[in-house]
Amino acid sequence: MSDLAIVSRPGSVVRAFAEDEKLPVIEWPFNHSVIENKFDLGIVVSFGHLIPKEIISAIPLGILNVHGSLLPRWRGAAPILYAVMNADPETGVTIMKIEPHKFDTGSIVRQYRCPVAPNETTPQLTDRLAVQGARLLMECVRDLPRCLEMAAPQSDDGITYAPRVTMKLSYVNWTTMGAKQVYDLHRAISHLYSLTTSWHGIQTRLLDIKLDPTTSASSPKTVSESSKQSALDFLNSPTEPSTTPRYFIDTSISRPGTIFYNKLNRTMKIQCGDGLCVSCGGVRMGGKNFISPHDFYNGYLTKVKKTEWYFT
């Protein structure tokens, strides 16, 4: 290798690394004449900008992109996050050729597949794929002529998109989302935004969301009318044992978003659209500091009737 240069905007981690290592830096954007007849191959990772045709054409072997999904699934800016959010059982890394005018549509050079663990978060999966992506890229570069010759167009089937993430994605719809969906959203997005809901008009952020294995939905027909109120009273009883048996939530007397608080264990659960619950390790009310379920109970739940214990 005779020449190497880094393309980046000011302030990026990559640029800082290049400057520390005394590597030449080309500031983006730039004219194609800057690189013409100087480089044989380009490589981009999480670049986030469409590369003009003139720049692609100025590099004889083209530009390879390391993308964090099994293309054509999850084209776009946040493929790993969307794979986690949608509970994909499998994802991977794709080395593809860059094409002008469109993101993530070029021919596939190599792919690496891996399972996604059911409790894996976006940062954890990102770290894992980063290592495998670097290895896959080096394999391609070492065997570049054959890899480029074997490159195949992407399929027109199975195309999905992973657009840039905003806070809007963090809002929970308790009516339409089941417990697993809420938990998967938390796994996917909590490193950027806490899950967001509303407590009687107060924006509320939910922390440390987990699936609750002690609940299951029940048809109203399986619970007698006389047991309805006693079931709710039991869930909020101070004498509830620390290790409870599997209990049923009767969705005929509670609604999605209903909050259940255990006084003895000081734990909080929230009912989702499928009647199952997620546990919540704490909340942030408005712009205030984090508070525990116990503090939320004392400061908010005790101030309203139990029939008003719900998020929207």
Secondary structure as a PSIPRED ss2 file (coil, helix, strand):
# PSIPRED VFORMAT (PSIPRED V4.0)

   1 M C   1.000  0.000  0.000
   2 S C   1.000  0.000  0.000
   3 D C   1.000  0.000  0.000
   4 L C   1.000  0.000  0.000
   5 A C   1.000  0.000  0.000
   6 I E   0.000  0.000  1.000
   7 V E   0.000  0.000  1.000
   8 S E   0.000  0.000  1.000
   9 R C   1.000  0.000  0.000
  10 P C   1.000  0.000  0.000
  11 G C   1.000  0.000  0.000
  12 S C   1.000  0.000  0.000
  13 V H   0.000  1.000  0.000
  14 V H   0.000  1.000  0.000
  15 R H   0.000  1.000  0.000
  16 A H   0.000  1.000  0.000
  17 F H   0.000  1.000  0.000
  18 A H   0.000  1.000  0.000
  19 E H   0.000  1.000  0.000
  20 D H   0.000  1.000  0.000
  21 E C   1.000  0.000  0.000
  22 K C   1.000  0.000  0.000
  23 L C   1.000  0.000  0.000
  24 P C   1.000  0.000  0.000
  25 V E   0.000  0.000  1.000
  26 I E   0.000  0.000  1.000
  27 E E   0.000  0.000  1.000
  28 W C   1.000  0.000  0.000
  29 P C   1.000  0.000  0.000
  30 F C   1.000  0.000  0.000
  31 N C   1.000  0.000  0.000
  32 H H   0.000  1.000  0.000
  33 S H   0.000  1.000  0.000
  34 V H   0.000  1.000  0.000
  35 I C   1.000  0.000  0.000
  36 E C   1.000  0.000  0.000
  37 N C   1.000  0.000  0.000
  38 K C   1.000  0.000  0.000
  39 F C   1.000  0.000  0.000
  40 D C   1.000  0.000  0.000
  41 L C   1.000  0.000  0.000
  42 G E   0.000  0.000  1.000
  43 I E   0.000  0.000  1.000
  44 V E   0.000  0.000  1.000
  45 V E   0.000  0.000  1.000
  46 S C   1.000  0.000  0.000
  47 F C   1.000  0.000  0.000
  48 G C   1.000  0.000  0.000
  49 H C   1.000  0.000  0.000
  50 L C   1.000  0.000  0.000
  51 I C   1.000  0.000  0.000
  52 P C   1.000  0.000  0.000
  53 K H   0.000  1.000  0.000
  54 E H   0.000  1.000  0.000
  55 I H   0.000  1.000  0.000
  56 I H   0.000  1.000  0.000
  57 S H   0.000  1.000  0.000
  58 A C   1.000  0.000  0.000
  59 I C   1.000  0.000  0.000
  60 P C   1.000  0.000  0.000
  61 L C   1.000  0.000  0.000
  62 G C   1.000  0.000  0.000
  63 I E   0.000  0.000  1.000
  64 L E   0.000  0.000  1.000
  65 N E   0.000  0.000  1.000
  66 V E   0.000  0.000  1.000
  67 H E   0.000  0.000  1.000
  68 G C   1.000  0.000  0.000
  69 S C   1.000  0.000  0.000
  70 L C   1.000  0.000  0.000
  71 L C   1.000  0.000  0.000
  72 P C   1.000  0.000  0.000
  73 R C   1.000  0.000  0.000
  74 W C   1.000  0.000  0.000
  75 R E   0.000  0.000  1.000
  76 G C   1.000  0.000  0.000
  77 A C   1.000  0.000  0.000
  78 A C   1.000  0.000  0.000
  79 P H   0.000  1.000  0.000
  80 I H   0.000  1.000  0.000
  81 L H   0.000  1.000  0.000
  82 Y H   0.000  1.000  0.000
  83 A H   0.000  1.000  0.000
  84 V H   0.000  1.000  0.000
  85 M H   0.000  1.000  0.000
  86 N C   1.000  0.000  0.000
  87 A C   1.000  0.000  0.000
  88 D C   1.000  0.000  0.000
  89 P C   1.000  0.000  0.000
  90 E E   0.000  0.000  1.000
  91 T E   0.000  0.000  1.000
  92 G E   0.000  0.000  1.000
  93 V E   0.000  0.000  1.000
  94 T E   0.000  0.000  1.000
  95 I E   0.000  0.000  1.000
  96 M E   0.000  0.000  1.000
  97 K E   0.000  0.000  1.000
  98 I C   1.000  0.000  0.000
  99 E C   1.000  0.000  0.000
 100 P C   1.000  0.000  0.000
 101 H C   1.000  0.000  0.000
 102 K C   1.000  0.000  0.000
 103 F C   1.000  0.000  0.000
 104 D C   1.000  0.000  0.000
 105 T C   1.000  0.000  0.000
 106 G C   1.000  0.000  0.000
 107 S C   1.000  0.000  0.000
 108 I E   0.000  0.000  1.000
 109 V E   0.000  0.000  1.000
 110 R E   0.000  0.000  1.000
 111 Q E   0.000  0.000  1.000
 112 Y E   0.000  0.000  1.000
 113 R E   0.000  0.000  1.000
 114 C E   0.000  0.000  1.000
 115 P E   0.000  0.000  1.000
 116 V C   1.000  0.000  0.000
 117 A C   1.000  0.000  0.000
 118 P C   1.000  0.000  0.000
 119 N C   1.000  0.000  0.000
 120 E C   1.000  0.000  0.000
 121 T C   1.000  0.000  0.000
 122 T H   0.000  1.000  0.000
 123 P H   0.000  1.000  0.000
 124 Q H   0.000  1.000  0.000
 125 L H   0.000  1.000  0.000
 126 T H   0.000  1.000  0.000
 127 D H   0.000  1.000  0.000
 128 R H   0.000  1.000  0.000
 129 L H   0.000  1.000  0.000
 130 A H   0.000  1.000  0.000
 131 V H   0.000  1.000  0.000
 132 Q H   0.000  1.000  0.000
 133 G H   0.000  1.000  0.000
 134 A H   0.000  1.000  0.000
 135 R H   0.000  1.000  0.000
 136 L H   0.000  1.000  0.000
 137 L H   0.000  1.000  0.000
 138 M H   0.000  1.000  0.000
 139 E H   0.000  1.000  0.000
 140 C H   0.000  1.000  0.000
 141 V H   0.000  1.000  0.000
 142 R H   0.000  1.000  0.000
 143 D C   1.000  0.000  0.000
 144 L H   0.000  1.000  0.000
 145 P H   0.000  1.000  0.000
 146 R H   0.000  1.000  0.000
 147 C H   0.000  1.000  0.000
 148 L H   0.000  1.000  0.000
 149 E H   0.000  1.000  0.000
 150 M C   1.000  0.000  0.000
 151 A C   1.000  0.000  0.000
 152 A E   0.000  0.000  1.000
 153 P C   1.000  0.000  0.000
 154 Q C   1.000  0.000  0.000
 155 S C   1.000  0.000  0.000
 156 D C   1.000  0.000  0.000
 157 D C   1.000  0.000  0.000
 158 G C   1.000  0.000  0.000
 159 I C   1.000  0.000  0.000
 160 T C   1.000  0.000  0.000
 161 Y E   0.000  0.000  1.000
 162 A C   1.000  0.000  0.000
 163 P C   1.000  0.000  0.000
 164 R C   1.000  0.000  0.000
 165 V C   1.000  0.000  0.000
 166 T C   1.000  0.000  0.000
 167 M H   0.000  1.000  0.000
 168 K H   0.000  1.000  0.000
 169 L H   0.000  1.000  0.000
 170 S H   0.000  1.000  0.000
 171 Y E   0.000  0.000  1.000
 172 V C   1.000  0.000  0.000
 173 N C   1.000  0.000  0.000
 174 W C   1.000  0.000  0.000
 175 T C   1.000  0.000  0.000
 176 T C   1.000  0.000  0.000
 177 M C   1.000  0.000  0.000
 178 G C   1.000  0.000  0.000
 179 A H   0.000  1.000  0.000
 180 K H   0.000  1.000  0.000
 181 Q H   0.000  1.000  0.000
 182 V H   0.000  1.000  0.000
 183 Y H   0.000  1.000  0.000
 184 D H   0.000  1.000  0.000
 185 L H   0.000  1.000  0.000
 186 H H   0.000  1.000  0.000
 187 R H   0.000  1.000  0.000
 188 A H   0.000  1.000  0.000
 189 I H   0.000  1.000  0.000
 190 S C   1.000  0.000  0.000
 191 H C   1.000  0.000  0.000
 192 L C   1.000  0.000  0.000
 193 Y C   1.000  0.000  0.000
 194 S C   1.000  0.000  0.000
 195 L E   0.000  0.000  1.000
 196 T E   0.000  0.000  1.000
 197 T E   0.000  0.000  1.000
 198 S E   0.000  0.000  1.000
 199 W E   0.000  0.000  1.000
 200 H C   1.000  0.000  0.000
 201 G C   1.000  0.000  0.000
 202 I E   0.000  0.000  1.000
 203 Q E   0.000  0.000  1.000
 204 T E   0.000  0.000  1.000
 205 R E   0.000  0.000  1.000
 206 L E   0.000  0.000  1.000
 207 L E   0.000  0.000  1.000
 208 D E   0.000  0.000  1.000
 209 I E   0.000  0.000  1.000
 210 K E   0.000  0.000  1.000
 211 L E   0.000  0.000  1.000
 212 D C   1.000  0.000  0.000
 213 P C   1.000  0.000  0.000
 214 T C   1.000  0.000  0.000
 215 T E   0.000  0.000  1.000
 216 S E   0.000  0.000  1.000
 217 A E   0.000  0.000  1.000
 218 S E   0.000  0.000  1.000
 219 S C   1.000  0.000  0.000
 220 P H   0.000  1.000  0.000
 221 K H   0.000  1.000  0.000
 222 T H   0.000  1.000  0.000
 223 V C   1.000  0.000  0.000
 224 S C   1.000  0.000  0.000
 225 E H   0.000  1.000  0.000
 226 S H   0.000  1.000  0.000
 227 S H   0.000  1.000  0.000
 228 K H   0.000  1.000  0.000
 229 Q H   0.000  1.000  0.000
 230 S H   0.000  1.000  0.000
 231 A H   0.000  1.000  0.000
 232 L H   0.000  1.000  0.000
 233 D H   0.000  1.000  0.000
 234 F H   0.000  1.000  0.000
 235 L H   0.000  1.000  0.000
 236 N C   1.000  0.000  0.000
 237 S C   1.000  0.000  0.000
 238 P C   1.000  0.000  0.000
 239 T C   1.000  0.000  0.000
 240 E C   1.000  0.000  0.000
 241 P C   1.000  0.000  0.000
 242 S C   1.000  0.000  0.000
 243 T C   1.000  0.000  0.000
 244 T C   1.000  0.000  0.000
 245 P C   1.000  0.000  0.000
 246 R C   1.000  0.000  0.000
 247 Y E   0.000  0.000  1.000
 248 F E   0.000  0.000  1.000
 249 I E   0.000  0.000  1.000
 250 D E   0.000  0.000  1.000
 251 T C   1.000  0.000  0.000
 252 S C   1.000  0.000  0.000
 253 I C   1.000  0.000  0.000
 254 S C   1.000  0.000  0.000
 255 R C   1.000  0.000  0.000
 256 P C   1.000  0.000  0.000
 257 G C   1.000  0.000  0.000
 258 T E   0.000  0.000  1.000
 259 I E   0.000  0.000  1.000
 260 F E   0.000  0.000  1.000
 261 Y E   0.000  0.000  1.000
 262 N E   0.000  0.000  1.000
 263 K C   1.000  0.000  0.000
 264 L C   1.000  0.000  0.000
 265 N C   1.000  0.000  0.000
 266 R C   1.000  0.000  0.000
 267 T E   0.000  0.000  1.000
 268 M E   0.000  0.000  1.000
 269 K E   0.000  0.000  1.000
 270 I E   0.000  0.000  1.000
 271 Q E   0.000  0.000  1.000
 272 C C   1.000  0.000  0.000
 273 G C   1.000  0.000  0.000
 274 D C   1.000  0.000  0.000
 275 G C   1.000  0.000  0.000
 276 L C   1.000  0.000  0.000
 277 C E   0.000  0.000  1.000
 278 V E   0.000  0.000  1.000
 279 S E   0.000  0.000  1.000
 280 C E   0.000  0.000  1.000
 281 G E   0.000  0.000  1.000
 282 G E   0.000  0.000  1.000
 283 V E   0.000  0.000  1.000
 284 R E   0.000  0.000  1.000
 285 M E   0.000  0.000  1.000
 286 G C   1.000  0.000  0.000
 287 G C   1.000  0.000  0.000
 288 K C   1.000  0.000  0.000
 289 N C   1.000  0.000  0.000
 290 F E   0.000  0.000  1.000
 291 I E   0.000  0.000  1.000
 292 S C   1.000  0.000  0.000
 293 P H   0.000  1.000  0.000
 294 H H   0.000  1.000  0.000
 295 D H   0.000  1.000  0.000
 296 F H   0.000  1.000  0.000
 297 Y H   0.000  1.000  0.000
 298 N H   0.000  1.000  0.000
 299 G H   0.000  1.000  0.000
 300 Y C   1.000  0.000  0.000
 301 L H   0.000  1.000  0.000
 302 T H   0.000  1.000  0.000
 303 K H   0.000  1.000  0.000
 304 V C   1.000  0.000  0.000
 305 K C   1.000  0.000  0.000
 306 K H   0.000  1.000  0.000
 307 T H   0.000  1.000  0.000
 308 E H   0.000  1.000  0.000
 309 W C   1.000  0.000  0.000
 310 Y E   0.000  0.000  1.000
 311 F C   1.000  0.000  0.000
 312 T C   1.000  0.000  0.000
